[in-house]
């Protein structure tokens, strides 16, 4: 697992060949207050999401998960 800074995430999201998927794992109440990164996908739950349907089938895809430090 690696950390990514804002500039790196912006660059990856802009690169159509990066195969990056960004996931918001915040609860609805935090998303309503803080917003959502444009283009991010929302997982059904931060700890009980369905891997088979919610994550990409491409095993080489880069996955970025973020929250607003509510944990």
GILINZI-V438412 format. One record per backbone hydrogen bond with DSSP energy under -0.5 kcal/mol. CO is the residue of the C=O (numbers start at 1). NH is the residue of the N-H. E is the energy in kcal/mol with one decimal. If there is no record, write none. Layout:
{{CO | NH | E} {CO | NH | E}}
This chain:
{{5 | 9 | -2.3} {6 | 10 | -2.8} {7 | 11 | -2.2} {8 | 12 | -2.3} {9 | 13 | -2.8} {10 | 14 | -1.7} {11 | 15 | -1.3} {14 | 16 | -0.8} {15 | 18 | -1.9} {19 | 62 | -2.6} {21 | 64 | -2.8} {22 | 41 | -3.3} {23 | 25 | -0.5} {23 | 66 | -2.3} {24 | 43 | -1.8} {27 | 30 | -0.6} {27 | 31 | -2.2} {28 | 32 | -2.5} {29 | 33 | -1.4} {30 | 34 | -3.5} {31 | 35 | -2.2} {37 | 40 | -2.6} {41 | 24 | -3.2} {41 | 43 | -0.6} {49 | 51 | -0.9} {50 | 53 | -0.8} {50 | 54 | -2.7} {51 | 55 | -1.3} {57 | 59 | -0.7} {58 | 61 | -1.5} {61 | 63 | -0.5} {62 | 21 | -2.9} {64 | 23 | -3.5} {66 | 25 | -2.6}}
